[in-house]
Amino acid sequence: MSSSAQFPDEQSWEGEFRRQEDVFREWVTADGSSGYQAECGRYHLYVSWACPWAHLVIIARQLKGLETVISMSALDPIRDNRGWAFRDGDGYSSDPINGFEFLSHAYRVTDSGYDSRVTVPVLWDRVSNRIVSNSDDDIMRMFDREFGQFSNHPMILYPENLSNEIDALNDTIYVNVNDGVYRAGFATSQSVYESAVNQLFQTLDILEDRLATQRYLFGAHIVETDWRLFVTLIRFDSVYYGHFKCNIRRIIDYPNLFGYLKDLYQVGGIAETVRFDHIKRHYYMTHGDINPTRIVPVGPCQDLHAAHGRDLLG
């Protein structure tokens, strides 16, 4: 017996969720050689506070000090069959750039034949009036590399000397953790669910051991991989543990991972990018096949401001 799929076009006959590829993959460059030059005020970021992929680029924009360079607006966390919508509310608003009612309008302005699922984040170019990219990976790298002349902070999220190691660990974390929670939560067969959830916790166990002797995933300095893991960890106990049935253990049950989560949460400016109200309302009220009552849980209680002790590690 199998249940209905959350996104039927992205579900295999075996019951496995197979996420669609990002379709807009153009690039902003510092010198403009790509046709899109890094400029102050030219680009706008459409996001959802609820979405982990959008959260990743929100964090990159914050860490690089690009808030006055790249404008940003958030969508309503409640997504219905019409997709992501612009509405006025707490932390989200109508579209200040184009007056779009739905984010799908931006997709169809860019490609009139687009008929796949509409996703966030979206980097919009005000000059050409089109989407540059809907890839969180690419947008984060653009913010890190191409907007350097505008950045208020010298940190490098993707240091070249670690690029091969970062890419390898990124792939593992993406497949087994970031997308792994979705492959568990959106599975429509028992065997597919169990395979995904077992891979997820095997990887979390490995990461717990890795963080036993070093403060961050690559030692004493934070790189982009840490933030890729963070956006899933911060949602785990409040959403993925119960809603997606990833309930072998909570993150609070992992001493190193939970300390690491608190450490990253307490980095300057990061806590303000975490909106648990948006996160919980999005998942519990949007996925009607998984949570038909659409009741949003009150908990869990987590003290993310508590001492983490990670600064004692190298």
C-alpha positions as CSV (number, residue, x, y, z in Angstrom):
1,M,0.0,0.0,0.0
2,S,1.4,3.4,-0.9
3,S,0.2,7.0,-0.3
4,S,-0.1,9.9,-2.7
5,A,3.0,11.9,-3.6
6,Q,3.6,15.4,-2.5
7,F,5.0,16.3,-5.9
8,P,3.9,13.6,-8.4
9,D,6.1,14.8,-11.2
10,E,9.2,14.2,-8.9
11,Q,8.2,10.8,-7.6
12,S,9.5,7.5,-9.0
13,W,7.2,4.5,-9.4
14,E,9.0,2.9,-6.5
15,G,7.9,5.7,-4.2
16,E,11.1,7.8,-4.1
17,F,11.2,11.6,-4.2
18,R,13.6,12.7,-6.9
19,R,14.1,16.5,-6.7
20,Q,13.9,18.4,-10.0
21,E,17.0,20.2,-11.2
22,D,17.4,24.0,-11.1
23,V,16.8,25.3,-14.5
24,F,18.1,28.9,-14.4
25,R,21.8,28.7,-14.0
26,E,23.3,32.0,-15.4
27,W,26.0,33.7,-13.5
28,V,26.7,37.2,-12.2
29,T,30.4,38.1,-12.5
30,A,32.5,40.9,-11.1
31,D,33.7,42.0,-14.5
32,G,30.4,41.5,-16.3
33,S,31.8,39.0,-18.8
34,S,28.8,36.8,-18.3
35,G,26.4,39.5,-19.3
36,Y,25.4,40.1,-15.7
37,Q,27.8,42.4,-13.9
38,A,27.9,42.6,-10.1
39,E,26.5,46.0,-9.3
40,C,25.0,47.7,-6.2
41,G,21.2,47.8,-6.5
42,R,20.8,45.8,-9.7
43,Y,19.7,42.4,-8.2
44,H,16.9,41.4,-6.0
45,L,16.5,38.2,-4.0
46,Y,13.2,36.4,-3.6
47,V,13.2,34.1,-0.7
48,S,11.1,32.2,1.9
49,W,12.2,32.3,5.6
50,A,10.9,28.7,5.8
51,C,12.9,27.1,2.9
52,P,16.3,25.7,3.8
53,W,17.7,26.4,0.3
54,A,16.6,30.0,0.5
55,H,17.9,30.2,4.1
56,L,21.3,29.3,2.8
57,V,21.5,32.4,0.5
58,I,20.0,34.6,3.2
59,I,22.9,33.6,5.4
60,A,25.5,34.2,2.7
61,R,24.0,37.6,2.0
62,Q,24.1,38.4,5.7
63,L,27.6,37.1,6.3
64,K,29.1,38.9,3.3
65,G,27.5,42.2,4.4
66,L,25.5,42.6,1.1
67,E,22.2,43.7,2.6
68,T,22.4,47.2,1.1
69,V,23.8,45.8,-2.2
70,I,21.2,43.1,-3.0
71,S,17.7,43.8,-1.9
72,M,15.5,41.0,-0.6
73,S,11.8,40.2,-0.1
74,A,10.1,37.2,1.5
75,L,7.1,35.2,0.3
76,D,4.2,33.9,2.4
77,P,5.3,30.7,4.1
78,I,1.9,29.1,3.3
79,R,2.2,27.6,-0.2
80,D,-1.0,26.3,-1.8
81,N,-1.6,24.7,-5.2
82,R,-0.8,28.1,-6.9
83,G,2.7,28.0,-5.4
84,W,4.7,30.7,-3.5
85,A,2.6,33.8,-3.1
86,F,3.3,37.5,-2.3
87,R,1.0,38.6,0.5
88,D,1.3,41.1,3.3
89,G,2.0,39.6,6.7
90,D,4.6,39.2,9.5
91,G,7.9,38.9,7.8
92,Y,6.6,38.7,4.2
93,S,5.0,41.2,1.9
94,S,3.7,42.1,-1.6
95,D,6.3,42.1,-4.3
96,P,8.1,45.5,-4.2
97,I,10.0,45.0,-7.5
98,N,7.5,43.8,-10.1
99,G,4.2,43.7,-8.4
100,F,3.9,40.0,-9.0
101,E,1.1,38.1,-7.2
102,F,2.9,34.8,-7.4
103,L,6.5,33.8,-7.9
104,S,5.4,31.7,-10.9
105,H,4.9,35.0,-12.7
106,A,8.7,35.7,-12.5
107,Y,9.4,32.2,-13.9
108,R,7.0,32.7,-16.8
109,V,8.3,36.2,-17.6
110,T,11.7,34.6,-17.9
111,D,10.5,31.5,-19.8
112,S,7.0,31.6,-21.1
113,G,7.0,27.8,-21.5
114,Y,8.1,27.0,-17.9
115,D,5.7,24.4,-16.5
116,S,7.7,22.7,-13.6
117,R,7.6,23.4,-9.9
118,V,8.4,27.0,-8.8
119,T,11.1,27.1,-6.2
120,V,13.0,29.6,-4.0
121,P,15.5,31.2,-3.9
122,V,15.4,33.4,-7.0
123,L,18.0,36.0,-8.0
124,W,16.2,38.6,-10.2
125,D,18.0,41.1,-12.5
126,R,16.2,44.5,-12.6
127,V,18.0,45.5,-15.8
128,S,17.1,42.6,-18.0
129,N,13.8,41.9,-16.0
130,R,14.4,38.2,-15.7
131,I,15.7,35.5,-13.4
132,V,19.4,35.0,-13.3
133,S,19.4,32.0,-11.1
134,N,17.2,29.8,-9.0
135,S,20.1,27.7,-7.7
136,D,21.0,28.2,-4.1
137,D,24.5,26.7,-4.7
138,D,25.2,29.2,-7.5
139,I,23.8,32.2,-5.8
140,M,25.8,31.5,-2.6
141,R,29.0,31.2,-4.6
142,M,28.2,34.4,-6.5
143,F,27.7,36.3,-3.2
144,D,31.0,34.9,-1.9
145,R,33.1,35.4,-5.1
146,E,31.7,38.0,-7.4
147,F,30.4,40.7,-5.1
148,G,33.7,41.0,-3.2
149,Q,34.2,44.7,-4.0
150,F,30.9,45.4,-2.2
151,S,31.3,43.1,0.7
152,N,31.8,44.5,4.2
153,H,33.3,41.3,5.5
154,P,36.5,39.6,4.3
155,M,35.5,36.0,5.1
156,I,35.7,33.4,2.4
157,L,33.1,30.7,2.4
158,Y,34.7,28.6,-0.3
159,P,38.5,28.7,0.1
160,E,40.2,27.4,-3.0
161,N,42.7,25.3,-1.0
162,L,39.8,23.3,0.4
163,S,37.6,23.2,-2.7
164,N,37.9,19.5,-3.5
165,E,37.3,18.5,0.1
166,I,34.4,20.9,0.4
167,D,32.8,19.6,-2.8
168,A,33.1,16.0,-1.6
169,L,31.5,16.7,1.8
170,N,28.9,19.0,0.3
171,D,27.8,16.1,-1.9
172,T,27.5,13.7,1.0
173,I,25.6,16.1,3.2
174,Y,23.3,17.2,0.3
175,V,22.3,13.7,-0.7
176,N,22.0,12.1,2.7
177,V,21.0,15.0,5.0
178,N,19.7,18.1,3.2
179,D,17.7,16.2,0.6
180,G,17.7,13.0,2.8
181,V,15.1,14.4,5.1
182,Y,12.9,15.1,2.1
183,R,13.4,11.7,0.6
184,A,12.3,10.2,3.9
185,G,9.4,12.6,4.4
186,F,8.1,12.5,0.9
187,A,8.6,8.7,0.4
188,T,5.4,6.8,-0.5
189,S,6.6,3.3,0.3
190,Q,8.0,1.8,3.5
191,S,11.2,0.5,1.9
192,V,12.1,3.8,0.3
193,Y,11.4,5.6,3.6
194,E,13.5,3.3,5.6
195,S,16.4,3.4,3.2
196,A,16.4,7.2,3.2
197,V,16.1,7.6,7.0
198,N,18.9,5.0,7.7
199,Q,21.3,6.8,5.3
200,L,20.4,10.1,7.0
201,F,21.2,8.8,10.5
202,Q,24.3,7.0,9.4
203,T,25.6,10.3,8.0
204,L,24.6,12.2,11.2
205,D,26.5,9.6,13.2
206,I,29.6,10.2,11.1
207,L,29.3,14.0,11.4
208,E,28.9,13.6,15.2
209,D,32.2,11.8,15.3
210,R,33.9,14.3,13.0
211,L,32.9,17.2,15.3
212,A,34.2,15.4,18.4
213,T,37.7,16.8,17.9
214,Q,37.2,20.0,15.8
215,R,35.0,23.0,16.2
216,Y,33.7,23.1,12.6
217,L,33.6,20.6,9.7
218,F,37.0,21.7,8.4
219,G,38.6,22.7,11.6
220,A,38.8,26.1,13.3
221,H,37.1,28.2,10.5
222,I,33.6,28.2,9.1
223,V,33.1,27.4,5.4
224,E,30.0,27.1,3.3
225,T,29.6,23.4,4.2
226,D,28.9,24.3,7.8
227,W,26.0,26.5,6.7
228,R,24.7,23.8,4.3
229,L,24.5,21.5,7.3
230,F,23.1,24.2,9.6
231,V,20.0,24.9,7.6
232,T,18.9,21.3,8.0
233,L,20.0,21.0,11.6
234,I,18.1,24.1,12.7
235,R,14.8,22.6,11.2
236,F,15.4,19.1,12.4
237,D,13.9,18.8,15.9
238,S,11.0,21.2,15.1
239,V,10.0,19.7,11.7
240,Y,11.9,16.8,10.3
241,Y,11.9,14.7,13.4
242,G,8.1,14.4,13.6
243,H,6.7,15.7,10.4
244,F,9.1,13.8,8.1
245,K,9.3,10.8,10.5
246,C,13.1,11.2,10.9
247,N,12.7,10.1,14.5
248,I,15.6,7.7,15.3
249,R,17.2,10.5,17.3
250,R,16.8,14.3,17.7
251,I,19.7,16.7,17.1
252,I,19.6,17.6,20.8
253,D,20.5,13.9,21.5
254,Y,23.8,14.4,19.7
255,P,26.2,16.3,22.1
256,N,28.6,17.4,19.4
257,L,26.0,18.2,16.7
258,F,23.8,20.1,19.1
259,G,26.7,22.1,20.5
260,Y,27.8,22.8,16.9
261,L,24.3,23.9,16.0
262,K,24.2,26.4,19.0
263,D,27.7,27.6,18.0
264,L,26.6,28.5,14.5
265,Y,23.3,29.9,15.6
266,Q,25.2,32.3,17.9
267,V,27.4,33.7,15.1
268,G,26.6,37.4,14.7
269,G,23.5,38.0,12.6
270,I,22.5,34.4,12.1
271,A,19.7,34.1,14.8
272,E,17.8,36.9,13.0
273,T,17.7,34.7,9.8
274,V,15.9,31.9,11.7
275,R,12.1,32.3,11.7
276,F,10.7,29.3,13.4
277,D,7.1,30.6,13.0
278,H,7.6,30.6,9.2
279,I,9.4,27.3,9.2
280,K,6.7,25.4,11.2
281,R,3.7,27.0,9.5
282,H,5.2,26.3,6.1
283,Y,5.8,22.6,6.6
284,Y,2.8,21.7,8.8
285,M,0.2,23.8,6.9
286,T,1.5,23.2,3.3
287,H,2.0,19.4,3.2
288,G,-1.7,18.4,3.6
289,D,-1.0,14.8,2.5
290,I,1.4,14.4,5.4
291,N,-0.4,16.6,8.0
292,P,-4.1,16.7,7.0
293,T,-5.2,18.5,10.1
294,R,-2.7,21.3,9.5
295,I,-2.2,21.7,13.2
296,V,1.2,23.4,13.9
297,P,3.0,22.0,17.0
298,V,3.8,24.4,19.8
299,G,7.3,22.8,20.6
300,P,9.9,21.8,20.9
301,C,11.7,23.8,23.6
302,Q,15.3,24.5,22.6
303,D,17.7,26.9,24.2
304,L,19.9,27.8,21.2
305,H,21.5,30.7,23.2
306,A,22.9,28.3,25.9
307,A,26.7,27.8,26.2
308,H,28.0,25.5,23.5
309,G,31.6,24.8,24.6
310,R,32.8,24.5,21.1
311,D,35.3,27.3,21.5
312,L,37.5,24.8,23.4
313,L,38.1,22.8,20.3
314,G,40.6,23.6,17.5
